[in-house]
């Protein structure tokens, strides 16, 4: 975040250009430069007074105190941990004014002396208050699906003309990719995305162009918009490259499923070795999704559903235990065998290909967010899966339940429906858990199924987009 803030921050840009002399003076004397984040600068004019307030020199009296660089050093600050506290100002301060330091960057001047740049959450004086902007809701957006991406891109009328031109170019790109290697395909797609990203960005005012959060939203939206249209070609090329890996994983999964493997045999505690149908249904839809963000969201939701079902089972079990008993705790190491069990039940056809596709055709993955954690967790689970040998697994516990009947699924979904009815509110207005959402999906599939219950097979039909329908068959819920 800090690098983007410095590069595109309106104050820092103005400081380096309009107030170049003060900027170079600060660097030569190793003074501290404070840069309020972009959101805190909305509607503010960058004046000489503002600049002098945000360039600080050390106080000769106290090592932790700093003074503004205007004549008379009108403001005095104390550096206290990750905050700057205002102690002195020309006007009396009604209450303590503390500025949070979001990050610290180091630089070196021409004499190779170090200076500091502080990214702060707001200006250094309460005198400067940012103004709300019309598109403030955009700043709160997150892109978690292709629908989110398309909604963001089409929210701005200026994008429409650019997106119309993009369609024919993507068709030409498809024709040119047929004879290329997968690495060349990745580079060409990324080049196309970068070119159109810049074109779309230039349709916006300068302040928005410099907004790091807006840039990230635009990147995620555009790359998934493009990949959704190139998916059939690119994913087929990925599958061709990873065909042997996919076949190895699928073959091992089928062998383990036939052996009736349960989570406790893979190392999960008996208390956690429960049926996880909602997670299985979610993961089984992976191949029907057409862009990286939807596939990544599927992985994340699968993990959320595992945790949701486990928490429910733990609470139910604890309610019938004695008061002195302790509720079991889920450890990180327990998650991998549970996830491996879900993968075995879902029987994904192209697991290796999907992981490669997600990792290599979405360029905006952040190592620190939950989505990247989901991808890393699945990769770890696949590595663990590949080490398993059905004949060498530990014995199965007699306490572990191996089957989940459709009647059990229907009972759970009825309970979810009753909770909605008791609320007296419309469903779309009620915050619901991932497990609740998945149970509703399972109910819809059960109602649409025309097969006999004894087959214990569900058929899932999902609309991928407005013009295409994909029908997939899910495997029975047998552990």
N, C-alpha and C positions, 0 to 999 in steps of 0.2 A: 504493500500500500504506500509506503513512504516514498519509494522511487517514483511512482506515478504522481503522487501529490507534488513532489518537487518539480517534476518535468512539466506538469500541466497546471500548476497552481497559479491563479491570476495574480496574486500578490508577488510571488517569487519571480514570475515573468516580468512584471512591471519593474520590480527592483533591479533586475539585471539589465533593463533597457532604459526606461525613463529616468531612473535614479542610479545609473551606473556608477557615478562617482562615489556615492555613499556605500554602494555595494563593495567596490574595490577597497575603500577605506576600511570597511569592516573586516575584509579578508586580510589585509595587510597587518592589522592590529590584533587579529585573532579574536575579534569580538563575537559574541553569540548572536546568531540570526534566528529569530522566532518566526515561524510560518504557520498562520492559522489555516486549518484544513479548508478545502474548497467550499464545503457546505456553509461554513461560518462566514464566508465572504460575500454571500449573495446580497446584492443591493448596496454594497459599501464602495465608496470612492477611495482609491489608493492615493493619499496625499503625502506631502513631505512630513507632516506631523505624524501620520500613521506609520510611515517608514521609520522615523526616529524613535518611536515608541517600541518598535519591534526589533530594533538592533540594540543589544544590551552589552555594556562593558562591566567588568568586575569592579566591585566596590573595594577601595583601599582599606576599609575598616574591618569588614567581615568577609571571610572567604566564601560564604554561602549566599551573599547578597550581590545583586546586580542592579545597575542603574540605566535608565533610558539615555540615549545619546543626543537628546535635544539640549539646547542651551539651559544650564541650570539643573540638568538631570531631574526633571519634574516627577518622575516615577521611580520608586525603589521596590525591588522584588526580592523575595527569598526563595532560593531553590531548595525545596523540601521533598526529597524522594522523587516521585513522578509528577510533582506539581510545582507551579510557580505561584507564590502567594504575594498579592499586592499589599505593600505596607504603607506606601506614601503616594499621594496623588494631589494635583492642584486643588481638586474639590474633595470635600470630606466624604469618605466612603461609608455608606449606611450599614453595611454588613461585610463580613469577610468575603473577599473576591479571590477565588483560586482558579487557576487555569491548569487543566490536565495536559500532561505531555504524552502524546500518543506514540511517538517514536523519536529516536535520536539518530542523526546522520553525521558522519565525520567527513571533513574535507581537508585539503592541504593547499596553502597558498604558494606563491612563486618561490618563497624561501623554504618550502617544505615544512612549514609550521602548521600544526593542526588547529582547526577551528570546528565549532559545533553548529549544527542546524537542528532546531527543535520543531517538530510538527505538533501543533497544539490544537485542542478541540474548539477554541474560540479566541477572539482577539484579547490582548493583554489589558484591556480596560473595559469596564461596563458601559463606557460611552459609546462603544461600537457594537451595535446589535444588528445581526443579519436580518434581511427582509424575506418573508415568504414568497415563493414563486408559484406561478400557475400550475406547473407540472410537478408539484411536490410529490404527488402520488407515485410518479415514475421512480423516484428515488427509493421508494419502499418496495419496489417490485423485485421478485425473484423468478428466475427462469428454471422451472423444474420439469417442463414437458415441451413437446413440440407446439402444443396449443398456446402455451405461454409465450414461446418464441414468436409465433406468427402474430399473436395479439400485440406484442410489443412492437414488432416491425410495422404493422399496419395502423398502429395508434397515431403515427405521424403521416399526414397526407403527403408530405414531401418525399416520403420513401416510395410511394406507389409507382411513380414513373421509373425509378431506378430498378425496382423489383420486376417490372414488366420487361425491361431490357435484359434482365438476368436470365429469364426463362430460355430464350433461344440460344444464349451463350452456353448454358448448361447442356443443352442438347448437342451442340457442336463439341463440347468438352467430352461428352460420353463417347462420341464417335472416335475421338483422338486417343482415348484411354485404352482401347481394346488391345492394342499391341504393346502396351507399356508394362513395366514391372510394377509391383505394388508400391515400392518406394518412390518411383517416379510419379505414380498416381497420387500418392499422398502429397508430394511437393506441388504438383499442378493444382490440386484442389485447394491447398493452403494459399497458393499464389492468387487464385481466383477470389478466395474469401478475403484476403488482405486488400486486394484492389477494390472490391465492392464495399468493404468496411470503410475505407478511406473516402470513397465517393459518398456513402450515406452520411458519414460523420460531417463532411463539409457542407451538408444541407442545413446544419444547425448553427445557432449563434456561437460565437467564440467561447463564451463562458461555459456553455454546455459541452463543447468540444474538449475543453480542458478538464471536465469532470471525470475522474478516474472510474467512479461507479457507473456512470452512463456508458463509458467506453466498454466496460466489462459486460454490461447488459447487451450492448449492441453486438459484441463479439460472440457471446454465447448464442444469441438469437440467430445471427446470420449463419454461423457455421452449422447449426442444426437445421435451419431452413434449407441450406444447400445440400447437406448430407441426406435429408429426407428424400430429395429428388434424385440423388445419385446412388441411393442405397442399394437398389437391385443389382446394379452393375458392380459397385465396389464391394458389397458384402459377398457376392458370388466369387470375386477374385480372392477375397480373404479366406473364404471357405476352401477354395481350391488349394491355397498355400498351406492351410492348416488341416487338410483333410485327414491325414494320418493321426494327428493329435486328437481331433474330434472323435474319430473312430475308436481310438484307444480309450478315451474317457467314457464314451457311450458303452463300449463293450464291457468295461469294468463295472460300470454302474448297473448294467443289466444283470451281470453275474452276481453282484452284491444284493441286488433287489430280489433275485430268485432265491438267494440263500436266506432271505428274511432278516437281513441285518437290522439291528436296533441300535439306538444311540449309545446305550450303556456298553455295547461291545466295542465301540469306538473310543471310549474313555469318558463319556459323560456320566455324571452321578445318576443313580437310579431315580432320584427325585425329579430329575430334569428330563428323563427319557420318556417323553409323552408324545402322542401324535401331534403333528404340526400342519394340519391340512391347509390352513389359510396361506402359510408361507409356500407350501408346495404349489398351490394354484397360482400364486403370484409369479413364482419363478418359471412355471411352465409356459407363461405367456411371453417369455423373453424373445424367442425367435420371431414372434409376430410384430415386434416393434421395429420402427424404421429409422430412428436417428439416435445418436449417442446419448443425448440427455434423457430420452425415454427409457433406454436400456439401463442407464446408470440409476435412474429413479426406481426401476424395477428391482435392482440389487438392493438399494437402500430400503425400499419398502419390505422386501423379503426379510431383511435383518430386523426391521421394526416389528414385523408380525411374529417372528420367532420370540422376541423379547416380550411382546404383548401377551402371547399365549402362555409363555412361561410364568410371567407375573401373575396371571389369572389362576394358573394351576397351583402356584406356590401359596397364594392367598387362600384358595379353597382348601388345600391340604392343611394349612396351618390353623384354619378355623375349627378343625375337628381334633387337633392335638391338645395336650394338656397345657396349662398356663406356663409351666416351667420349661416347656420345649422351646427351642430356638428356631426361628424361621430360616430355612436354608438360603445361602447367599450365592448368587450367580457370579462366577469369576470369569475373567476374560478367556482363560484356557478352556472353559466349558463351552464356549460359543462355537469353536471350530468343529468338534464332533457333531454338534446339533446341526450346523450348516451342512456338513458332509451328508448327514442323514437326509436333509431336505433335498439336496442335489440328487441323491440316489432315488428318492421318490419322484422327483420331477422329470428325471431322465432327459435332460437337455440334449438336443441333437447336435448343436454346434457350440459347445461351451468354450473351447479354446478360441474359436473364431470370434465369438462375441467379446471375449476379454480383450483380444487384440484390437478389434474394431473400436471398442470404447476407449482404449488407452491411446490409440494412434490417430483417431479421427475426431477428437474433441480437444482443441488446443488450449482451452481455458480452464482446465482442471487445476485446482489449487491443492497442494499437498496437505494443507491444514484443515480442509473442510470435511464434512461428514460423507460427502459423495466419494471423495478419494479414499477415505477410510473403508467404505463399503467395497470398492474395487480391490483394494489391498487385501481385505479380509477374504474375499472370494478367491483371489489368487492363492492365498495361503491354504484355503480349504481344498482347492484342486491339487495342490502339491501334496497335501496330506492324503487325499483320496488315492493318488497314484502310488502311494507306498503300501496300500492295503492289499492283503492277500486273504481271500475269503476262507481258505482252509486253516489259516493261522490265527483267526480272531478268537478272542476270549469267549468263554461260554456265555450264553444269553441268560439274563436274570429272569426268573419265573414271575417276578413282580411286575415286569414291564409289559404293558398292553401292546399287542402287535397290530390290532385292527381298529379302524374307525368306521363305523357303519354310517350309511347315509341318514338313517334315522337320528343319529347323534348330531350330525350336521344340521338337520332340520330343527332339532330341539334348540340348538344354540341360536339359530337365526330367528326363531320365534321369540326367544328371550330378548334379543336385540330389538325386534319390532315392538314388543310390549314396552320396552323402556322408552322408545320414541313416542308411543301413544300416551304413556303416563305423563310425558313432559308437557303435552298440550300445545306444542309449538310445531311449526312446519319443519320438515326434516332438514332442508337446506340451511336453516338458521341455527341448528344444534351442532356444537362442536363434538365430533365423534373421533374415536380412536382408529388407528389403522386396522385393528382387528374388527371393529364394527363395520368399517367400509368393506372389508373383504368378505365378512359374513353376508352382507347384502348382495355382493356379487355372486356368492355361492348359492344363495336363495334363488336369485334370478336364473342361474344355470339349471338348478334343480327343476324349477317350474317349467323351463323351456325344454327339458329333456323328454324325449319320446321313447326312450329305452326302458326296459324292465329294471326295477331296483336291484334284482339279483345280479345283474351284470356289474354293478358298482362302478360304472364308468360315466363320467360327465363329459359333455361336449360344450366347448367354450367358443362362442362367436363374438368377435370384437370388431368394431368399426375402426380401422386404422386411420382413415381420413374420409372426407366427404365423397370420394370417388372410388374407394377401394375397400373391399371386405375380405378379411382373412378368417377362415374357419380352421380351428385346430382341435385335436382330440387329446384330452388329458388322461393320464393314467389313473387307475384305481388307487384309492387311499389305503394301501396295505403296507404296514411297516415290517 
